[in-house]
Amino acid sequence: MVPLFLDAGLLRHCAAIERNEIVADAFGGGRDSWVEIGETAVRLEPLDVDSEERLGQRVGIATHRVTLRARPGLDRGMAFRIRGRRFVIRTLHDPDETGRYLVCRCEAEA
């Protein structure tokens, strides 16, 4: 397999890496609380816009590809926050299996 060549200049967006933590509320339930755990430079590419039914309503889902230098601890369910927008990681993989980069497929939160 030929290693992936990625121009470092393409990693031009500064992204906060966030983890979702459930915070207990006064009613015995919980609410989402996104906690920043780091920062990294990423490449952000829009891929697709689709719609699906959620709770009886049609909602749009924008899918993006986020490419970054590999880092330990990144996992599905975490998110990137870029210029005030949150992109939740649905899948991630090493595109050329060299351990240098990660490519994440993310959904933009509305």
N, C-alpha and C positions, 0 to 999 in steps of 0.2 A: 504494500500500500504506500502510495506517495504521500508524504506529510503535507498537511494543509499549509499554504502560505497565506498569511493574513497581514496586511499592511497595518502597523500599529496606529497609523493616523486615522483609521476607520473607527477606532475605539474612542470616539469623540464626545460621548455623553457621560457626565458624572452621574452615577446612580447610587442611591443609598440602598443597602441590602436590609430587608426587614423580615422579622419573624412574627407570626401571629400568636399572641398569648391570650387565653381566655381569662377575663377578670370577672370574679364573682360579683353579682349584683345583690341588692337588698331583698330580692324576691326568690332567691334560691337558684337562679339561672346564671347566665354569664353573658358577657359581651366581648366582641373582638377588640383587641388592643394591639396595634402594630408597634413593634419595638425595633428601632434601628440597631443593627449589630455590626455594621461596617459600611465601607464605601468602595466603589470600584469604577473603572472606566469600561464602557460598553459600547457596542454597536447596536442600534435599534432599527429594525426593519419591519414595516407593516406587511402582513401576509394576506389576511382574509377578513371579511366581515360576513357574519352569518347571523341568523336569528333562530331562537328557540322559544318554546313556551315554558315560562316559569311562573308558578302560582297563578295560572290562568291568564297570563298576559304575555304578549310577544315582546321579547327583549333582544336587542342587538348585541352581538359578541364580536369584538375586534381582537384578532389574533396577531401577535407579533413574534418575531424571532429576535432574541437578545444573545449576542455573542460577547464573550469575555474571556480573559485569561483564567485558566483553571484555578480554583481555590477550594480548599477542604471545607466541609460543613454545609455547603449549599445543597438544598433538597427541595423536592416538590412541596408546594404549599407555602413556601417562602415567597417574597416579592421583591421587585426592584421599584424604587420610587424615583422617577425622572421628571424634573420640572413640574412637580405637583401631581403627576399621574402615577397610579400604582399598577404594576404589571405582575400578576400572580403567576408563578411558575407552575406549569402543568406537566411538562416533561423536560429532561435535560440529558444530554449525552456528549461524549467526547467524539468529535467528528472524524478524527483520524487515528484515534487510540494511541496518541503520544503523550497524553497527560498535560498538554500545553494549553488547550482551549476547552471551553464548554459552550455548547449551543443550547439555549433554552427556548422552548415554545411557551409563550405566555399569553394570558388573557388580560386585556385592559379592564380595570374596574370602572363601572359607570359612576 
